[in-house]
Amino acid sequence: MSKRSVQPLRIAIQWGFLLFMVYLGVRLFLFARHFRTGGMAPFVPRADGVDGFLPIAGLLGVKDWLVNGAINPVHPAAVVLFVTIVAVSLFLKRSFCSWACPVGTLSELLWKRGFVLFKRNVRPPRWFDVALRGIKYLLLLFFLYSILWAMPPAAVSAFIHDDYHKVADVRLLDFFLHLSGIPLVVIVVLIVLSLPVRNPFCRYLCPYGALLGLVSVFSPVKVTREGKACVACGVCTQVCPSYIPVMAKERVMSEECIGCWRCVSHCRAMGALDMKLTGRKIAVNAILFAAFVVLFFVGASVTGRATGNWKTQIPYADYMRLLGP
C-alpha cells in the first residue's frame, strides 16, 4: 500500500465511525421515545456504545473503579471506552482525534472546504495561537482537579448512581436536539471558524484532546524525518492540520500531533518521512496502523461484553420513572 493511499483509508474509517455514531444516536432517540410516550412507541434496546459520548462519566467511573475495585453498572461502557481511547493515544498517538472522533471528522471536512473556497487556511499569530491552546489545558486541569482530587470517593459513587447521571446520555441527546441561545451561537461560531481555521475546537477548546495529547507524548509511534533523504520542500509542514513544523523536526514529539499521516502521505522524497517506532529503525505499516485503531475499539466492545462491563444495569422501571410522561 502506497503512502498516498493512507488518506483515503483514514477518511473511509473516519466516516465509518461517524455513520456508526449516528446510528447509535438514532437508537438512543428511539429508546428514549419509547419511555416518553409511556410505552406507546415500540421499544428499541439502548445501544450501550453511546456511552462513548460521556467522557466525564468515564473519568468518574475510572476513579470509582480504582477506589472500589469494580466498574460501576450505570454507565460501564463509558469507563471501558474512556480507558480504550486513552490507550489508543498511548500506543498510536492521538489517532482517535483524526481516525474516529466525529468532531474531528466534521471539523476536517469544514477546513478542507474552506481551503477550496478561500485557497488557503488561516493560522492565528503564534503568540495568539499558543495562548488559545492554553484554554483546553485549563479546562482539562479543572476537570482532573474537580474529579480526581477535590471530589471525595463517596461523592463520586453517589453521583454515578444519581438519577441525573443515569440519563446523562439522553440529556446530552436533548441538548443537541433542542439547541438554542448561547450554546447554539457558540456552535455556529465554531462551525464558521472551522472554514478558515483548521480544527479550532480540537486545537483550542477540547479538554479530552488535551488529555490524549499529553498521553500521546509517550507513544512509541511517531513521525520521523530522515535528514539525508529530505529535500526540504516544506510540504509536510504545509499539510499538517496541527501546524507542526514537521520539516524542522527529526522526530515529532509534539502533543498536538494527531497521527493523521497527512505529512507522511504527502512527502515527495522516498524514505524522508515515516511513522516509526522508538529507535527510528522500524517503520510502521499504514494498514497495520489503521487496523490497530479499529481493533482497539472492537476489542473494547468484545472485552466489555465478555466481562459484564458493557450493558447498563439500570432497570426498565427506572427509565420509565425518569423519562416517562
N, C-alpha and C positions, 0 to 999 in steps of 0.2 A: 504493500500500500504506500503510495507516494505521500509526502508530507502535505501537499496541497489538498489531498483528499480528506485530511483531518477535519477541515472546517465543515464540509457538507455532512460528514458523520456526526460531528458535535451538534450542529444545528438540528439534524434529524432527531438526535437524542433529546436535545432541549425541548423541541416541540412535542416529542412523545411524552415527556414528563408533564408538560403544560396541559396537554389534552387529558392525560390521566388525572391531573389535579382538578380540571373542570368536571370530569366525571365524578370525582369524589364530592365536589361541591354540589352537584345536581343530586347525588344520592343523599347528602345531608339535608338539602332543601325538601326532598320528598319525605325523608324520615321525619323532619320537624312538622311538615304539613299534616301528617297522619295524626299527631297529637293535638295540633292546633285546631283541627276540625273535630276533635272529640272522638277520633277513631273512624270518622266517616270516609276519609280518604284512605286508599289502600296502604297497608303497612309495607314500608321498604326498609330492610335492615340497614342499620348505620354502618358505613364503611369506616372502620377504625383508623385507616391510614390518614384520615382527615386531621388526626392529632398532630400531624407534621406541621400544621399551621399554628401550633400553640407552643412556641419555643419557651415562653415564660413558664407554662405548665411543665415543660420538660425540665427546665432548670430547677423548679421547685421539687419536682419528682426525684431528681438526682440527689438533692440534699436529703430528702426524706428517705431515699433508698440507702444512702450512706449511713444515716443515723439508725434506721430501723432494720436494715438488712433485707428489705423486700421492696419490690416495686409496687407502688400503690395501684389499687384496682379501678380507680376512677378514670384516669387517662394514661394507662400503661404504655400505649403505643407512642405517646408524646415523649416519654423517657427513652424508649428504645430508639426512636428516630433522632432525638437530640444527641444521644451518645454516638449514633451512627454518623451523623453529619460532622460532628467534631472529629471522629475517627477518620473520615474521608479526608478532612483537611490536614490531619496529621500525616497521612500517608501519600496523599495525592494533591497537595497544595489546596487552594480554595476552589477546587474543581466543582464543588456544589454550586457556587455562585455562577459559574459560566456553563455548566452542563445540565443543571437540574432546577435551579431556583426560578420560579415563574416571574418574579420581579426582574431578575437579571435577563431573562429571555425577552420580555416586553421592552425593557429599557434598551437592550441591544438593537431590537427591531427599530426603535424610535431614533436612536442616534445614527444608525445607518441610513434611515430615511432622511434624516437631517443633512447628512453628508451629501446625499443625492440632490437635495433641494438647494443647499447653500454652497455646495462644492468644497465644504470644509467643516470641521468641528472646532469649537472654541474651547481653549483652555484658559481658565482664570489665571491672573498673575500668580507666580509661585508663592509669594507671601500670603496671598488670599486663599490659595488652594490649600496650603498647609494649615492655615487657621480653620478653614471649613472642615478639613478632615479630622480635626481635633474634636468636633462635635460628637461623632459616633463613638469615640473613645470615652468621652464624658458620660454619654448615655450608657455605655457598657459598664463603666465604673459604678454608676448609680444602681443598675440592676444587680450587679455582683455584690456590691456592698449591702444593698437592701435585703437581698435574699440569703446570701451565703454568710453574712456577718451579723447584720442587725436583727434579722428575723429569727426568734428562738425556734428550735425544732418543733416544740408543741404548737406554735402558731402556724408553722408550715403545714403540719399534719391537719390542723383544724381547717385551714384554708382549702387544702386539697379536697377535704370531704364536705366543704361548704356547698350549699345549693348553687351559689353564684358560679363556682368553679365547675360544678358538674355539667352545666350547659354553656361553658365558655365557648365551645365551638359554634353553637347556634347563635350566641350573642355576636360573635365575630361575623358570621354569615349575615345577620340582621344589619350589622354596621355597614357592610358593603352594599346590601340591597336597598338601604334607605339613606344613602349619603346625602348630606345637606350641610349648610352652614360652613363653619371653619374647616372641618375635615374635607369637604368637597372642594373648597378653594385651594387647600394645600395640595390635594391630589392633582387638580387641574394644573396648578403652577408647576408641579414636578413633571407632569406629562409634557408641558410646553418646554420646560428647561431641558428635557431629555432629547429634544431635537437638535439643538446646537451643542449641548454639553454631553459628553459620554458618561452614562451611568451616574447622574448626580445623587440619586437616593442612596445607591450602593456605596458610593465614594464618600459621601459626607454625613449621612444620617443613619445608616443601618448598624445598630449595635451588634446584631448577630454576625454580620460580615466582619466587624472589628474583632470579635472573639475568634472567628475562624481564621482571620488573617494572622493574629498573634500565634495561634496554634500551628499554622502552616509554616511558620519560620523554621520549625523543627522537622519539616518534611524532608525525607531523603531524596525526593524527586524535585529537581529544579532546572530551570532553563539555564543552559551552559553554553558559553561562546568560546570558540577556539580562535584565538587571535591570528594565528598563521593563515587560517583559511578565510578569515573575514576580509571582505573587500571594502568595508566602511561605507556602504551605500546608504545606511540610515533607515532602510525600510522597516526593520524590526522595531525601531523606536517609533516610527510614524504610525504603525498599525496597532500598537499596544493600547488597549482600551483604558489602561490604568496610568498612562502617561509615564511609564517607567523608561528611563534612558538605556534601553537594552544594549545598544551598541557600545556603551561606555562601561559595561559590566563584563566580568569574566564569568560570574555566576550570579544569577538574580536571586538575591536573598530577601527582597522587599516583601513585606506583609500585604502589599497592595496587589501582588501578582495573583491572578485568579485562575491560573492554569488553563487558559483557553487555547493555547498552542498557536495563536494568531502570528506571533513573531516567528515561531519555528516554521510554520507552514508558508509564510511569505518570504522566507530567507532565500536570496538569489544565489548564494555561494554554497556549493556542496561541502558538507561537513563543518560549516561555520557555526551552526546553531542547532542544538538538540536538547531534548528533555533528558537529563542524565541523573543517575543515582549518585550518591555521595562517593567521592573518589574520582569522579569525572571520566571514568573509563567505560561504563556500561550505559549505552543509550536505551531509553525506554521505547518500546514499540507502541505506536499510536493506537493500534487496535486493542492491544492488551490494556493500555491505559483506559480507553473507553469502556472496555468490558468490565474492568475492575470498578469503575464508577457505578455502572449499572448493578453489578453483582453485590456491591455493598448494600444497596437498598433492597434488592431481592432477598439477600441473606438476612437483613434486619427483620423483614416480614416473616420469613420462614422460622427464624430463631425465636422471635417474639411469640408466634403461634405455638411453636413446639414447647416452649417453657411456660405457657399460660400467661404471658405478659404482653398481650396484644389487644384482646377484646375487652371492652369496658364491662364492669360488673354492676353498673347502675341498673337497678330494677326497672321494669316496664312501668310499674306504678309510680315511681319517682319521676320518670319522664312525663307521664300524664299529669302529675301534680304540678310540675314546673313549667310545662309548655302548653298544657291544656287550656281550653277556652274558659 
